[in-house]
């Protein structure tokens, strides 16, 4: 049986980062989304020797870039949200025989290779769940499930306590891993403020400074 499938759900950049409309113009939001996607693809290219990469997207541009990098792609005719995208990916993971699946947002601002390697190589009893919580809204920025469909997926506000409750109800061992690079995303103005204060991605910080974001915050 194959081991682990990394699922990257990626929204069409033309529709991404809408909660940053108060800070960024539509062109800037699109540019930010594309920059984060390119960084994500470059990052995960180094992990293809130890894991399989699957990109789920409603964007032909993103799908094409993923295929250029050698990743597998699930195309959505139209975005139905992250939960629906992950449900499709989970069915695919099961059909392909993967023992485990980890879902990681395709637009994280500063992934750390050592932390991701640590996550992928942790002990994973069958069944089990490993959760990496987000900040601010009790969300979940990564979830590693063995087998892939051991829990019902739900993303967004309060997903983290929901997953914890599901695991308790089903008697599935659940561990929480707080990895710094999997805590901070860039979905809201508060996220951007935290990133400008604590983020490690100097290239992205420079772009945001050029867009006068510190003053707007």
C-alpha positions as CSV (number, residue, x, y, z in Angstrom):
1,X,0.0,0.0,0.0
2,X,1.2,3.5,-0.8
3,X,2.0,5.7,2.2
4,X,1.0,9.4,2.3
5,X,-0.7,11.8,-0.1
6,X,-0.2,15.6,0.5
7,X,-3.4,17.4,-0.7
8,X,-3.1,21.1,-1.6
9,X,-6.5,22.7,-2.2
10,X,-5.9,25.9,-4.2
11,X,-8.6,28.4,-5.1
12,X,-8.6,30.3,-8.4
13,X,-6.3,33.3,-7.8
14,X,-8.8,35.5,-9.5
15,X,-11.2,34.8,-6.6
16,X,-8.7,34.4,-3.7
17,X,-8.0,36.5,-0.7
18,X,-11.4,38.3,-0.7
19,X,-11.2,38.9,3.0
20,X,-8.2,41.2,2.4
21,X,-10.2,43.6,0.2
22,X,-9.8,46.4,2.8
23,X,-6.0,46.2,2.4
24,X,-5.4,45.1,-1.2
25,X,-6.7,45.9,-4.6
26,X,-8.1,43.1,-6.7
27,X,-4.8,43.0,-8.7
28,X,-2.8,42.9,-5.5
29,X,-4.9,40.1,-4.1
30,X,-4.4,38.1,-7.3
31,X,-0.7,38.8,-7.3
32,X,-0.4,37.7,-3.7
33,X,-2.2,34.5,-4.3
34,X,-0.1,33.7,-7.3
35,X,3.1,34.4,-5.4
36,X,2.1,32.1,-2.5
37,X,1.1,29.3,-5.0
38,X,4.5,29.5,-6.7
39,X,6.3,29.4,-3.4
40,X,4.1,26.4,-2.3
41,X,4.9,24.5,-5.5
42,X,8.6,25.2,-5.2
43,X,8.5,24.1,-1.6
44,X,6.7,20.8,-2.1
45,X,8.7,19.8,-5.1
46,X,11.4,18.8,-2.6
47,X,9.0,16.4,-0.9
48,X,8.1,14.2,-3.9
49,X,10.7,11.6,-2.9
50,X,8.8,10.9,0.4
51,X,5.2,11.7,-0.4
52,X,2.8,12.1,-3.3
53,X,1.4,15.6,-4.1
54,X,-2.2,16.2,-5.2
55,X,-3.4,19.7,-6.2
56,X,-7.2,20.3,-6.2
57,X,-8.2,23.4,-8.0
58,X,-10.8,25.2,-10.1
59,X,-8.1,27.2,-12.0
60,X,-6.7,26.0,-15.3
61,X,-3.7,28.1,-14.7
62,X,-2.9,26.5,-11.4
63,X,-3.7,23.1,-12.7
64,X,-1.2,23.6,-15.6
65,X,1.5,24.8,-13.3
66,X,1.0,21.8,-10.9
67,X,1.3,19.4,-13.8
68,X,4.5,21.2,-15.0
69,X,5.9,20.4,-11.5
70,X,5.0,16.8,-11.8
71,X,2.1,16.9,-9.3
72,X,-1.2,15.1,-9.7
73,X,-4.2,17.3,-10.3
74,X,-8.0,17.1,-9.5
75,X,-9.8,19.7,-11.5
76,X,-13.0,21.3,-10.2
77,X,-15.4,22.8,-12.7
78,X,-16.3,25.4,-10.2
79,X,-15.1,26.0,-6.6
80,X,-17.5,24.6,-4.0
81,X,-15.3,25.5,-1.1
82,X,-12.3,23.9,0.6
83,X,-14.4,21.2,2.3
84,X,-15.9,19.9,-1.0
85,X,-12.4,20.0,-2.6
86,X,-10.9,17.9,0.2
87,X,-13.8,15.4,0.1
88,X,-13.0,14.8,-3.6
89,X,-9.3,14.5,-2.8
90,X,-10.1,12.0,0.0
91,X,-12.1,9.8,-2.3
92,X,-9.2,9.9,-4.7
93,X,-6.6,9.1,-2.0
94,X,-8.7,6.1,-1.0
95,X,-9.1,4.9,-4.6
96,X,-5.4,5.2,-5.1
97,X,-4.6,3.1,-2.0
98,X,-2.9,5.7,0.2
99,X,-2.6,4.7,3.8
100,X,-2.7,8.4,5.0
101,X,-3.6,11.8,3.7
102,X,-2.5,15.3,4.9
103,X,-4.3,18.4,3.9
104,X,-2.2,21.6,3.8
105,X,-3.5,25.0,2.5
106,X,-1.8,25.8,-0.8
107,X,-1.1,29.4,0.2
108,X,0.8,29.3,3.5
109,X,3.1,32.3,3.9
110,X,6.2,30.6,5.3
111,X,6.4,26.8,5.3
112,X,9.4,25.3,7.0
113,X,10.9,22.1,5.5
114,X,12.0,20.7,8.9
115,X,8.5,21.1,10.3
116,X,6.8,19.5,7.4
117,X,9.2,16.6,7.4
118,X,8.6,16.2,11.1
119,X,4.8,16.1,10.5
120,X,5.1,13.6,7.6
121,X,7.4,11.2,9.6
122,X,5.4,11.2,12.8
123,X,4.0,7.8,14.0
124,X,0.6,7.3,12.5
125,X,-1.4,4.4,14.0
126,X,-4.3,3.1,12.0
127,X,-6.7,4.8,12.8
128,X,-5.4,8.2,13.9
129,X,-5.5,11.9,13.4
130,X,-2.9,14.6,13.7
131,X,-4.1,18.2,13.9
132,X,-2.2,21.5,13.3
133,X,-4.4,24.4,14.5
134,X,-4.6,27.8,13.0
135,X,-4.8,31.0,15.1
136,X,-7.6,33.3,15.8
137,X,-10.7,31.4,14.6
138,X,-10.1,27.9,16.0
139,X,-9.5,26.8,12.4
140,X,-7.2,24.0,11.2
141,X,-4.3,24.6,9.0
142,X,-3.3,21.0,8.5
143,X,-4.9,17.6,9.2
144,X,-3.3,14.3,8.8
145,X,-5.7,11.3,8.7
146,X,-5.1,7.6,8.7
147,X,-6.9,6.2,6.8
148,X,-7.7,9.3,4.7
149,X,-11.4,9.2,5.4
150,X,-11.3,8.5,9.2
151,X,-13.1,11.8,10.0
152,X,-15.7,13.9,8.2
153,X,-13.9,17.0,6.9
154,X,-15.0,20.6,7.7
155,X,-12.9,23.7,7.3
156,X,-13.2,27.3,8.5
157,X,-14.2,28.7,11.8
158,X,-14.3,26.2,14.7
159,X,-13.1,23.3,12.6
160,X,-10.4,22.4,15.1
161,X,-12.8,21.7,18.1
162,X,-15.1,19.9,15.7
163,X,-12.3,17.5,14.6
164,X,-11.4,17.0,18.3
165,X,-15.0,16.2,19.1
166,X,-15.3,13.8,16.1
167,X,-12.2,11.9,17.2
168,X,-13.5,11.5,20.7
169,X,-16.9,10.3,19.5
170,X,-15.3,7.7,17.2
171,X,-12.6,6.7,19.6
172,X,-9.8,7.7,17.1
173,X,-6.5,8.6,18.7
174,X,-5.9,12.3,18.1
175,X,-2.7,14.4,18.6
176,X,-2.2,18.1,18.3
177,X,1.1,19.4,16.8
178,X,1.7,23.2,16.9
179,X,4.2,23.9,14.2
180,X,5.0,27.6,13.7
181,X,4.9,27.5,9.9
182,X,1.5,25.9,10.0
183,X,-0.1,28.3,12.4
184,X,-0.1,31.6,10.3
185,X,-1.9,32.0,7.0
186,X,-2.7,35.3,5.2
187,X,-6.5,35.3,5.0
188,X,-7.5,38.3,7.1
189,X,-6.0,41.7,8.0
190,X,-5.2,40.3,11.5
191,X,-3.2,37.5,9.8
192,X,-1.3,40.1,7.7
193,X,-0.5,42.1,10.8
194,X,0.8,39.0,12.6
195,X,2.9,38.0,9.6
196,X,4.5,41.5,9.3
197,X,5.5,41.2,13.0
198,X,6.5,37.6,13.2
199,X,6.7,36.0,9.7
200,X,9.9,34.6,8.3
201,X,9.3,35.2,4.6
202,X,11.4,38.3,3.9
203,X,10.6,38.3,0.1
204,X,6.9,38.5,0.8
205,X,7.3,41.1,3.5
206,X,9.2,43.3,1.1
207,X,6.3,43.1,-1.4
208,X,3.7,43.9,1.2
209,X,5.9,46.9,2.3
210,X,6.0,48.1,-1.3
211,X,2.2,48.0,-1.3
212,X,2.2,50.2,1.7
213,X,0.5,47.6,3.9
214,X,2.2,48.5,7.2
215,X,0.6,52.0,7.0
216,X,-2.8,50.6,6.1
217,X,-2.7,48.3,9.1
